[in-house]
Amino acid sequence: MFKPRDRSVSTALSVEASNATHLGRILSPKLAAHPGESGFITLGDAHDAFAARIVLAQKAERTLDI
């Protein structure tokens, strides 16, 4: 089994820290409407999927969870 070495520890932002970002404020009501759930949107076109990743990375204020 592959075990990465010298890997830094990572953690997700707290809810409070996430809600302090622009994207967090936009998504907060949607997340509150569906507690305990997660969601995703599939994009059938590779160019659209790449463009969406670029836009989300540009809008990120604190971290990129990739």
Secondary structure, 3 states (H helix, E strand, C coil): CCCCCCCCCCCCCCHHHHHCCHHHHHHHHHHHCCCCCCCCCCCCCHHHHHHHHHHHHHHCCCCCCC
